[in-house]
Amino acid sequence: MGAILKRELGSFFNSAIAYVVMAVFFFFSGYFFYVFCLSYDSANLTYVYSNMFFIILFIVPIITMKSFSEEKRQKTDQALLTSPTSLFQIVMGKFLGAFVLYAICCAVFIIYALVISFFTAPDWSVILCTTIGILLLGGALIAIDIFISSLTESQVISAVAGFAIGIVIYLMSNFTSSIPFAWLASILETVNFLNYYQNFTYGVLRLSDVVFFLSIIGLFLFFTIRVFEKKRWS
């Protein structure tokens, strides 16, 4: 798993993907930090984190689009499937490679908190909770998009499908308010990522929110393993 993780990180930084992702992430987070904190002399990072939700939905598919799609296109997935490494280790190596890059992007929020600390005392409970929340949100989206990547050999299709899922997640609240069936609206509200994520941005750390994102991660990593397990035996 360590070798796959190292290989995955190397592929990110040996191409433009890592630098494009970090540039986009830092640009928008810096813009939101300026607009909601510096320009108003505010120490409240809540609005910065809330607005980054939409940006993250579009950044994660760029990180994951080549995870397995490129392997399938170059036919190197056959080497992975026939290697002595277990499918769990392969999928986890890919997941952790994407997650580490994402975590590097999220580290910029610590810098913003330190900048605020020079002028006033930041609310560290909100910062800590939101850091946990933003990492869990990213992990869940990475797991979903890695699963999508395992279904196609086209990076473009993988990225577009990831963007589409991101839009659905972002507009979930609009869907629930317009659905006439109460039971269906209730189900959609239960899987609304934004509801769980917003609790973290307010400094509220609830076990149910953590379990929700961890469950999404586990479920879609399991689906990805099943995709390749089926392919290995076929």
C-alpha positions as CSV (number, residue, x, y, z in Angstrom):
1,M,0.0,0.0,0.0
2,G,2.9,2.3,0.8
3,A,4.4,1.8,-2.6
4,I,1.0,2.6,-4.3
5,L,0.6,5.7,-2.2
6,K,4.1,6.9,-3.1
7,R,3.5,6.2,-6.7
8,E,0.2,8.0,-6.7
9,L,1.6,11.1,-5.0
10,G,4.5,11.1,-7.5
11,S,2.1,11.0,-10.4
12,F,0.3,14.0,-9.0
13,F,3.5,16.1,-8.6
14,N,5.1,14.9,-11.8
15,S,2.2,16.3,-13.7
16,A,0.3,19.5,-13.6
17,I,-2.6,18.1,-11.6
18,A,-1.2,18.8,-8.1
19,Y,-0.2,22.4,-9.0
20,V,-3.5,23.2,-10.7
21,V,-5.5,21.8,-7.9
22,M,-3.5,23.7,-5.2
23,A,-3.6,26.9,-7.3
24,V,-7.4,26.8,-7.6
25,F,-7.9,25.8,-4.0
26,F,-5.5,28.5,-2.6
27,F,-7.0,31.2,-5.0
28,F,-10.6,30.7,-3.9
29,S,-9.9,30.1,-0.2
30,G,-7.7,33.2,-0.2
31,Y,-10.4,35.2,-2.0
32,F,-13.1,34.1,0.5
33,F,-10.7,34.8,3.4
34,Y,-10.1,38.3,2.1
35,V,-13.8,39.0,1.5
36,F,-15.2,37.6,4.7
37,C,-12.4,38.1,7.2
38,L,-9.8,40.8,6.2
39,S,-12.2,43.3,4.6
40,Y,-14.6,43.1,7.6
41,D,-11.9,42.8,10.2
42,S,-13.6,39.6,11.3
43,A,-12.1,36.5,13.0
44,N,-15.0,34.3,11.9
45,L,-13.9,31.7,9.3
46,T,-17.3,30.1,9.1
47,Y,-18.3,31.8,5.8
48,V,-14.9,30.9,4.3
49,Y,-15.5,27.2,5.0
50,S,-19.1,27.3,3.9
51,N,-18.3,28.9,0.5
52,M,-15.4,26.4,0.0
53,F,-18.0,23.6,0.0
54,F,-18.9,24.3,-3.6
55,I,-15.2,24.7,-4.7
56,I,-14.3,21.4,-3.1
57,L,-17.1,19.6,-5.0
58,F,-15.3,20.6,-8.3
59,I,-11.7,20.2,-7.2
60,V,-12.0,16.6,-6.0
61,P,-13.0,15.1,-9.4
62,I,-9.8,16.7,-10.9
63,I,-7.7,14.9,-8.2
64,T,-9.4,11.5,-8.7
65,M,-10.2,11.5,-12.4
66,K,-7.1,9.5,-13.3
67,S,-6.9,7.2,-10.3
68,F,-8.1,4.1,-12.1
69,S,-9.2,5.5,-15.4
70,E,-5.6,6.1,-16.5
71,E,-4.6,2.6,-15.3
72,K,-7.4,1.1,-17.4
73,R,-6.5,3.2,-20.5
74,Q,-2.8,2.2,-20.3
75,K,-3.7,-1.4,-19.5
76,T,-1.6,-1.2,-16.3
77,D,-4.6,-2.2,-14.2
78,Q,-3.9,-5.8,-15.3
79,A,-0.5,-5.6,-13.5
80,L,-2.1,-4.3,-10.4
81,L,-4.8,-7.0,-10.4
82,T,-2.2,-9.8,-10.8
83,S,0.2,-8.4,-8.3
84,P,0.5,-10.0,-4.8
85,T,-0.9,-6.8,-3.3
86,S,-4.5,-7.2,-2.1
87,L,-7.3,-5.2,-3.7
88,F,-7.9,-3.5,-0.4
89,Q,-4.3,-2.2,-0.3
90,I,-4.5,-1.1,-4.0
91,V,-7.7,0.9,-3.4
92,M,-6.6,2.3,-0.1
93,G,-3.3,3.3,-1.7
94,K,-5.1,5.2,-4.4
95,F,-7.5,6.8,-1.9
96,L,-4.8,7.9,0.5
97,G,-2.7,9.4,-2.4
98,A,-5.6,11.6,-3.4
99,F,-6.5,12.3,0.2
100,V,-2.9,13.5,1.1
101,L,-3.0,15.9,-1.8
102,Y,-6.4,17.2,-0.7
103,A,-5.1,17.5,2.9
104,I,-2.1,19.6,1.7
105,C,-4.6,22.0,0.1
106,C,-6.6,22.2,3.4
107,A,-3.5,23.0,5.4
108,V,-3.9,26.6,4.1
109,F,-6.7,27.1,6.6
110,I,-4.2,26.8,9.4
111,I,-2.3,29.6,7.9
112,Y,-5.4,31.8,7.8
113,A,-6.1,31.0,11.5
114,L,-2.5,32.0,12.3
115,V,-2.9,35.3,10.4
116,I,-6.0,36.1,12.4
117,S,-4.2,35.2,15.6
118,F,-1.8,38.2,15.1
119,F,-4.8,40.6,15.4
120,T,-7.3,38.8,17.7
121,A,-8.0,35.4,19.3
122,P,-9.6,33.1,16.7
123,D,-12.2,30.6,17.7
124,W,-10.1,27.6,17.7
125,S,-13.0,25.2,18.5
126,V,-14.6,26.2,15.2
127,I,-11.3,25.9,13.3
128,L,-10.7,22.5,14.8
129,C,-14.2,21.2,14.1
130,T,-14.2,22.6,10.6
131,T,-10.8,21.1,9.8
132,I,-12.1,17.7,10.8
133,G,-15.3,18.3,8.8
134,I,-13.6,19.5,5.7
135,L,-11.2,16.5,5.7
136,L,-14.1,14.1,6.2
137,L,-16.1,15.8,3.4
138,G,-13.1,15.6,1.1
139,G,-12.6,11.9,2.0
140,A,-16.2,11.1,1.2
141,L,-16.1,12.8,-2.2
142,I,-12.7,11.2,-3.0
143,A,-14.1,7.8,-2.3
144,I,-17.2,8.5,-4.5
145,D,-15.1,9.8,-7.4
146,I,-12.5,7.0,-7.1
147,F,-15.4,4.6,-7.5
148,I,-16.5,6.5,-10.6
149,S,-13.0,6.4,-12.0
150,S,-13.0,2.6,-11.5
151,L,-15.9,2.3,-13.9
152,T,-14.4,4.0,-17.0
153,E,-11.1,4.3,-18.8
154,S,-11.7,7.9,-19.8
155,Q,-10.4,10.6,-17.5
156,V,-12.8,13.1,-19.1
157,I,-15.9,10.9,-18.4
158,S,-14.7,10.3,-14.8
159,A,-14.2,14.1,-14.2
160,V,-17.5,15.1,-15.8
161,A,-19.4,12.4,-13.8
162,G,-17.7,13.6,-10.7
163,F,-18.7,17.2,-11.5
164,A,-22.3,16.0,-12.1
165,I,-22.4,14.2,-8.7
166,G,-21.0,17.4,-7.1
167,I,-23.8,19.5,-8.6
168,V,-26.4,17.1,-7.4
169,I,-24.9,17.2,-3.9
170,Y,-24.8,21.0,-4.0
171,L,-28.4,21.3,-5.1
172,M,-29.8,18.6,-2.8
173,S,-31.6,21.1,-0.6
174,N,-33.4,22.5,-3.7
175,F,-34.5,19.0,-4.7
176,T,-35.9,18.2,-1.3
177,S,-37.9,21.4,-1.1
178,S,-39.5,20.8,-4.5
179,I,-40.3,17.1,-4.2
180,P,-44.1,16.5,-3.4
181,F,-43.5,13.2,-1.7
182,A,-42.6,13.7,2.0
183,W,-40.9,10.3,2.4
184,L,-38.6,10.8,-0.6
185,A,-37.7,14.3,0.5
186,S,-36.9,12.9,4.0
187,I,-34.5,10.3,2.4
188,L,-32.8,13.0,0.3
189,E,-32.5,15.2,3.4
190,T,-30.9,12.4,5.2
191,V,-28.1,12.1,2.7
192,N,-27.6,15.8,2.2
193,F,-23.9,16.4,2.6
194,L,-24.3,20.1,3.2
195,N,-26.4,19.5,6.4
196,Y,-23.7,17.4,8.0
197,Y,-20.9,19.7,6.8
198,Q,-22.5,22.9,8.1
199,N,-22.5,21.6,11.6
200,F,-18.7,21.4,11.6
201,T,-18.5,25.0,10.3
202,Y,-20.4,26.2,13.3
203,G,-18.0,24.5,15.7
204,V,-20.4,21.6,16.5
205,L,-18.8,18.2,16.5
206,R,-21.4,15.5,16.5
207,L,-20.8,11.8,16.3
208,S,-23.6,11.3,13.8
209,D,-21.9,13.7,11.3
210,V,-18.6,11.9,11.7
211,V,-20.2,8.5,11.2
212,F,-22.1,9.7,8.1
213,F,-18.9,10.8,6.3
214,L,-17.0,7.7,7.4
215,S,-19.8,5.5,6.3
216,I,-19.8,7.1,2.8
217,I,-16.0,6.6,2.6
218,G,-16.2,2.9,3.6
219,L,-19.2,2.2,1.4
220,F,-17.7,3.6,-1.8
221,L,-14.3,2.1,-1.2
222,F,-16.1,-1.2,-0.7
223,F,-17.9,-0.7,-4.1
224,T,-14.6,0.0,-5.8
225,I,-13.0,-3.1,-4.4
226,R,-16.0,-5.1,-5.6
227,V,-15.6,-3.7,-9.1
228,F,-12.0,-5.0,-9.3
229,E,-12.8,-8.2,-7.5
230,K,-15.3,-9.0,-10.2
231,K,-12.8,-8.0,-12.9
232,R,-10.0,-10.1,-11.3
233,W,-12.1,-13.2,-11.3
234,S,-13.6,-12.7,-14.7
